[in-house]
Amino acid sequence: MKKIVVLTGAGISAESGIKTFRDADGLWEGHDIMEVASPIGWKKNPELVLDFYNKRRAQLLTVKPNKAHEILSELEEHFDIHIITQNVDDLHERAGSNKVIHLHGELLKVRSISNENFVIDWKHDLILGDLDLEGNQLRPHIVWFGEDVPMIEHAIDVVETADILIIIGTSLQVYPAAGLMNYVDQNVPVYYIDPNPATIYDLPNELKVLPLTAVEGMKIVKEELANSIQKTSDF
């Protein structure tokens, strides 16, 4: 099986009803990013941070994967699919994808403020006073601005072994995630799906830009991949 590595951003979840990363005015659901997504914001006002993520968590439980998520899952029948996502939702997993790396954490998990390895599933509100087994406060299992991205080295290793790279729904502005495409072998074809695609410079690969939504773009990519293995009827 050929190995397809997929880099996904907020755009793939937008069609499920999840808001993209930030509005045009730079605010995230009415909040300055640093107030709700940084260690400084957490230290200053943990109640605000918890409320912000509680609302996002509750919203996530009301939405469903869309066709783009589903196509990626369907492709596992014919390809070795590895998804590296900037998203903190679980829509890839709910659609049936089995190999998903979350660069920026997971909304439906929480962790201890004193032990980053103490991570547990969490689907309801998180409040001050919710503690780990040693009495330490729990916090969202999210990589905030100013924090290390612990999964980035693993993601680089995965990208380096790709036979095909697909980039979906990302502005390619958030690092280190945006730099992952530079680790792909130069002989690997690259698809880039986004309604407002960023200009990609200095990428020697064969690049196909699809200025479409995630769903529209993945339908086209699916058809091309089906033709490439001459099994269109199976898709």
NORRARA-V326217 format. One record per pair of residues at least 24 apart in sequence whose ideal C-beta (glycine too) atoms are under 10 Angstrom apart, sorted by the first residue. I is the first residue (numbers start at 1). GAP is how many residues later the second one is. Records with the same first field share a line. If there is no record, write none. Layout:
I: GAP + GAP
//
This chain:
1: 75 + 76 + 77 + 78 + 79 + 80 + 162 + 228
2: 76 + 77 + 78 + 79 + 160 + 161 + 162 + 223 + 226 + 227
3: 76 + 77 + 78 + 79 + 155 + 158 + 159 + 160 + 161 + 162 + 185
4: 68 + 71 + 72 + 74 + 75 + 76 + 77 + 78 + 79 + 158 + 159 + 160 + 161 + 162 + 184 + 187 + 217 + 221
5: 75 + 76 + 77 + 78 + 79 + 94 + 96 + 150 + 153 + 154 + 155 + 156 + 157 + 158 + 159 + 160 + 161 + 162 + 175 + 176 + 178 + 179 + 183 + 185
6: 66 + 69 + 75 + 76 + 77 + 78 + 79 + 86 + 91 + 93 + 94 + 156 + 158 + 159 + 160 + 161 + 162 + 185 + 187 + 212 + 215
7: 75 + 76 + 77 + 78 + 79 + 94 + 96 + 148 + 152 + 155 + 158 + 159 + 160 + 161 + 162 + 163 + 165 + 170 + 171 + 173 + 174 + 177 + 183 + 185
8: 60 + 61 + 64 + 75 + 76 + 77 + 78 + 79 + 83 + 84 + 92 + 95 + 158 + 159 + 160 + 161 + 162 + 169 + 185 + 206
9: 76 + 77 + 78 + 94 + 158 + 159 + 160 + 161 + 162 + 163 + 164 + 165 + 168 + 169 + 185 + 205
10: 75 + 76 + 77 + 78 + 79 + 159 + 160 + 161 + 164 + 204
11: 57 + 75 + 76 + 156 + 157 + 158 + 159 + 160 + 182 + 183 + 184 + 185 + 202 + 203 + 206
12: 53 + 54 + 56 + 57 + 60 + 71 + 73 + 74 + 75 + 77 + 79 + 80 + 156 + 157 + 158 + 181 + 182 + 201 + 202 + 203 + 205 + 206
13: 47 + 50 + 52 + 53 + 55 + 56 + 72 + 73 + 74 + 75 + 76 + 78 + 79 + 156 + 201
14: 52 + 54 + 155 + 181 + 199 + 200
15: 48 + 50 + 51 + 52 + 53 + 54 + 154 + 198 + 199 + 200 + 201
16: 44 + 46 + 47 + 48 + 49 + 50 + 51 + 52 + 53 + 73 + 75 + 78 + 79 + 198 + 199
17: 42 + 43 + 45 + 46 + 47 + 49
18: 38 + 41 + 42 + 44 + 45 + 48 + 69 + 70 + 71 + 73 + 89
19: 37 + 40
20: 149 + 150 + 151
21: 65 + 66 + 149 + 150 + 152 + 153
28: 24 + 28
29: 26 + 27 + 30
33: 111 + 112
34: 110 + 111 + 112
36: 104 + 106 + 108
37: 67 + 103 + 105 + 106 + 107 + 108 + 109 + 110
38: 106 + 107 + 108 + 109
39: 74 + 100 + 105 + 106 + 107 + 108
40: 104 + 105 + 106
41: 103 + 104 + 105
42: 71 + 95 + 97 + 98 + 102
46: 67 + 81 + 82 + 91 + 93
47: 80 + 81
49: 77 + 90 + 91 + 93 + 95
50: 60 + 75 + 76 + 77 + 78 + 80 + 87 + 88 + 89 + 90
51: 74 + 75 + 76
52: 88
53: 35 + 54 + 57 + 69 + 72 + 73 + 86 + 87 + 88 + 89
54: 70 + 71 + 72 + 73 + 86
55: 70
56: 32 + 33 + 51 + 84 + 86
57: 31 + 32 + 50 + 51 + 53 + 65 + 66 + 67 + 68 + 69 + 83
58: 65 + 66 + 67
59: 30 + 48
60: 28 + 29 + 30 + 31 + 34 + 47 + 48 + 63
61: 28 + 29 + 46 + 47 + 62 + 63
63: 26 + 28 + 31
64: 27 + 30 + 31
65: 24 + 25 + 26 + 27 + 28 + 29 + 30 + 31 + 32
66: 25 + 29 + 147 + 148 + 149 + 152
67: 28 + 146 + 147 + 148 + 149 + 151 + 152 + 155
68: 24 + 27 + 100 + 101 + 125 + 145 + 146 + 147 + 148 + 149 + 150 + 151 + 153 + 154
69: 24 + 25 + 26 + 27 + 28 + 99 + 145 + 146 + 149
70: 24 + 25 + 26 + 27 + 145 + 148
71: 24 + 143 + 144 + 146 + 147 + 148 + 150 + 151 + 154 + 164
72: 24 + 25 + 28 + 94 + 96 + 142 + 146 + 149 + 150
73: 24 + 25
74: 144 + 148 + 160 + 161
75: 91 + 143 + 146 + 147 + 150 + 151 + 160
77: 154 + 157 + 158
78: 147 + 148 + 150 + 151 + 153 + 156 + 157
79: 84 + 85 + 146 + 150
80: 81 + 82 + 83
81: 83 + 85
82: 73 + 76 + 77 + 79 + 80
83: 75 + 83 + 85
84: 67 + 68 + 70 + 71 + 72 + 74 + 75 + 83 + 93 + 96
85: 70 + 83 + 84 + 85 + 92
86: 57 + 63 + 83 + 84 + 88 + 91 + 92 + 94
87: 82 + 83
88: 52 + 53 + 54 + 55
90: 33
99: 59
101: 50 + 51 + 53 + 54 + 57
102: 39 + 40 + 41 + 49 + 53
103: 40 + 46 + 47 + 48 + 49 + 51 + 52 + 71 + 73 + 74 + 77
104: 37 + 38 + 39 + 40 + 43 + 45 + 47 + 70 + 73
105: 35 + 36 + 37 + 38 + 39 + 42 + 44 + 45 + 46
106: 34 + 35 + 36 + 37
107: 33 + 34 + 35
108: 32 + 33
109: 29 + 31 + 32 + 33
110: 27 + 28 + 29 + 30 + 31 + 32
111: 25 + 27 + 28 + 29 + 30 + 31
112: 24 + 25 + 26 + 27 + 29
113: 24 + 25 + 26
114: 25
116: 25 + 31 + 32 + 34
145: 29
148: 28
149: 26 + 27 + 28
151: 26
152: 24 + 25 + 27 + 28
155: 25 + 28
156: 24 + 26 + 27
157: 26
158: 25
159: 24 + 25 + 26 + 29
160: 24 + 25 + 28
161: 24 + 27
162: 26 + 27 + 28
163: 24 + 25 + 26
164: 24 + 25 + 26 + 27 + 57 + 61 + 64
165: 24 + 25 + 26 + 27 + 38 + 40 + 42
166: 24 + 25 + 26 + 27 + 42 + 44 + 51 + 52 + 55 + 59
167: 24 + 25 + 26 + 27 + 30 + 31 + 33 + 40 + 42 + 43 + 50
168: 24 + 25 + 26 + 42 + 45 + 46 + 47 + 49 + 50 + 53
169: 24 + 25 + 26 + 44 + 45 + 48 + 49
170: 24 + 27 + 28
171: 25 + 26 + 27
172: 25 + 26 + 27 + 28
173: 25
181: 24 + 26
189: 35 + 39
191: 26 + 27 + 29 + 30 + 33 + 34
192: 25
193: 24 + 25 + 27 + 28
//
